[in-house]
Amino acid sequence: MPERVWDGVTRCATLSGWAADARHKLADCAKRYDWTGVFAVLDDHPGMVNASRPDGRSWYAPLHQAAHGGATTDVVERLVQLGSWRLLPAADGQTPVEIARRRGHSHLLDPLTPCPVIDIPDQELTQIQRRFHEVIRGRVADLVDEHHLRLPELAVLTESEPSAVWFAVPGMYGGFNFQLARDREGWCLKSQSWIRVVGGSGQEHTITAQDARLTAEGFV
């Protein structure tokens, strides 16, 4: 499986020409349920498995389109094996299994049903996510706003361990590496961020539902 990546890009203007073309091709193939085409793009660009169309409104990744179109279970299982997140919400908040249920594709309910291996209460995860977003904005709010970045949805971390994910921030020359962990007080998110072209820019935060603590800095 490729490196787990949170793809926060939503604007075509953020992307280089080849990256925008590849994402549009992926979105076009998925929208017309051309799974041979989808997998051909993903063979070349495996990190785009959870990408949506640049400047699109639905935020449908290939797995959402598979759920919408009633793809075969083989297609869905292959997308999941390639790293598609079953807990990734579309712009309207619906996950792939909810889309399949709404569309009446009962044969997909089982393979699209999330199987979390990290048992963390929804309310606690929501609070950790809110504080993580505050940490991100505390470092790069201008870039988040400039590029209209979609910030990480932490529910996607709960289906696998280790849960580490990389979030590259355009213009930062770096980004955030984050994962869920347990400490003596319960669940937390460990986040490391850095700017590659700035010495001593590294910061590590430990984020809980109660607060976000800077635990180390200057390591990059």
C-alpha positions in Angstrom: 0.0 0.0 0.0 1.3 3.5 -0.8 2.1 6.0 1.9 -1.0 7.2 3.6 -1.7 10.8 2.5 -4.3 13.3 3.4 -5.1 15.0 0.2 -6.3 18.5 1.1 -6.1 20.0 -2.4 -9.4 21.4 -3.6 -8.3 24.1 -6.1 -7.0 23.5 -9.6 -4.8 26.6 -9.3 -2.9 25.0 -6.5 -1.7 22.2 -8.8 1.0 21.9 -11.4 -0.2 21.0 -14.9 0.5 17.3 -14.8 -1.1 16.9 -11.3 -4.2 18.8 -12.3 -4.5 16.7 -15.5 -4.1 13.4 -13.7 -6.7 14.3 -11.1 -9.2 15.4 -13.8 -8.6 12.2 -15.7 -9.1 10.1 -12.5 -12.3 12.0 -11.7 -13.6 11.7 -15.3 -13.0 7.9 -15.3 -14.6 7.4 -11.9 -17.6 9.5 -12.8 -18.3 7.4 -15.9 -17.6 4.2 -13.9 -14.6 3.4 -16.1 -12.7 1.3 -13.5 -10.0 0.1 -15.9 -9.2 3.8 -16.5 -9.3 4.6 -12.7 -6.9 1.8 -11.9 -4.6 2.8 -14.8 -4.3 6.3 -13.3 -3.8 4.9 -9.8 -1.0 2.7 -11.1 0.8 5.8 -12.0 -0.3 8.0 -9.1 -1.2 5.7 -6.1 -1.2 8.7 -3.7 -4.3 10.0 -5.5 -6.6 7.2 -4.4 -8.5 9.6 -2.1 -8.3 12.6 -4.4 -11.4 14.5 -5.6 -11.8 16.6 -8.7 -10.0 20.0 -8.4 -12.6 22.8 -8.1 -15.3 20.1 -7.8 -18.2 20.5 -5.4 -19.0 16.9 -4.4 -15.5 15.9 -3.1 -16.2 12.5 -4.5 -13.1 10.3 -4.5 -13.1 7.1 -6.6 -14.7 5.1 -3.7 -17.6 7.5 -3.5 -18.2 7.1 -7.2 -18.0 3.3 -6.9 -20.7 3.5 -4.2 -22.8 5.8 -6.3 -22.6 3.7 -9.5 -23.0 0.3 -7.8 -19.6 -1.0 -8.9 -18.8 -4.7 -8.4 -17.5 -5.8 -5.0 -14.2 -6.6 -6.7 -13.8 -3.0 -7.7 -14.6 -1.7 -4.2 -12.3 -4.2 -2.5 -9.5 -3.3 -4.8 -9.9 0.4 -4.1 -9.9 -0.3 -0.3 -6.8 -2.4 -0.7 -5.2 0.5 -2.5 -5.9 2.8 0.4 -9.4 4.2 -0.2 -10.9 5.4 3.1 -14.3 4.1 3.8 -14.8 6.8 6.4 -13.9 9.7 4.1 -16.9 12.0 3.9 -18.0 13.7 0.7 -18.8 17.4 0.8 -22.3 16.6 2.0 -20.9 14.5 4.9 -21.9 11.2 3.4 -19.5 8.3 3.5 -19.4 5.7 0.7 -21.5 3.2 2.5 -24.2 5.9 3.1 -24.1 6.7 -0.6 -24.5 3.0 -1.6 -27.4 2.6 0.8 -29.2 5.7 -0.5 -28.7 4.5 -4.1 -30.0 1.0 -3.2 -26.8 -0.9 -3.9 -27.2 -3.5 -1.2 -24.4 -5.7 -2.5 -21.9 -3.0 -1.5 -23.0 -2.4 2.1 -20.8 -5.1 3.5 -17.5 -4.2 1.7 -18.1 -0.5 2.3 -18.9 -0.8 6.0 -16.0 0.6 8.0 -14.1 -1.7 10.2 -12.4 0.5 12.9 -9.6 -1.0 14.8 -9.1 2.1 17.0 -12.0 2.4 19.4 -12.3 6.1 20.3 -15.6 7.9 21.1 -16.9 10.1 18.3 -17.2 13.1 20.6 -13.6 12.8 21.8 -12.3 12.4 18.2 -14.2 15.4 17.1 -12.7 17.5 19.9 -9.2 16.3 19.0 -9.8 17.1 15.4 -11.0 20.6 16.2 -7.8 21.3 18.2 -5.6 19.8 15.5 -7.2 22.1 13.0 -6.4 25.0 15.4 -2.7 23.9 15.5 -2.6 23.7 11.7 -4.1 27.2 11.4 -1.7 28.5 14.1 1.2 27.5 11.8 -0.1 28.1 8.2 -3.5 29.8 8.3 -2.5 32.0 5.3 -1.8 28.9 3.2 -4.9 27.1 4.3 -7.0 30.1 3.2 -5.1 30.9 0.1 -5.4 27.3 -1.2 -8.8 26.5 0.3 -7.3 23.4 1.8 -9.5 20.7 3.2 -8.1 19.9 6.6 -7.8 16.3 7.8 -10.8 14.3 8.9 -9.4 12.1 11.7 -12.1 9.4 11.4 -10.1 7.9 8.5 -7.3 7.1 11.0 -9.4 4.6 12.9 -9.4 1.8 10.4 -5.8 0.9 10.6 -2.8 0.8 12.9 -0.3 2.4 12.8 -2.5 5.3 11.8 0.2 7.7 10.6 -0.8 10.0 7.7 1.1 12.8 5.9 -0.6 16.1 5.1 1.5 18.2 2.6 0.7 21.9 2.7 1.2 23.7 -0.6 3.6 26.6 -0.2 4.9 25.3 3.2 7.6 23.1 1.6 6.7 20.6 4.3 3.6 19.7 6.2 2.2 17.6 9.1 2.7 14.0 10.0 0.1 12.9 12.4 -1.2 9.7 14.1 -3.5 8.6 16.9 -1.9 7.2 20.0 -2.7 6.3 23.6 -1.0 7.8 26.6 -1.7 7.5 30.3 -4.6 10.0 30.1 -6.3 8.3 27.1 -6.4 9.0 23.4 -4.3 11.8 21.8 -3.0 12.9 18.4 0.8 13.2 17.9 1.6 15.8 15.3 5.0 16.7 13.8 5.3 19.6 11.4 8.1 21.3 9.7 9.2 23.6 6.8 12.0 21.9 4.9 13.7 25.1 3.8 13.7 26.6 7.3 16.2 25.3 9.8 14.8 24.7 13.3 11.2 24.8 12.1 10.1 21.4 13.5 7.3 21.4 16.0 5.7 18.4 17.8 2.3 18.7 19.4 0.4 16.3 21.6 -3.3 17.0 21.1 -6.1 15.7 23.3 -9.8 16.6 23.6 -8.8 19.1 26.3 -5.8 20.9 24.9 -2.9 21.0 22.4 0.6 21.1 23.9 3.8 22.0 22.1 6.1 19.1 23.3 9.2 19.7 21.1 10.5 22.1 18.6 13.6 23.0 16.6 14.3 19.4 15.5 14.3 20.1 11.7 
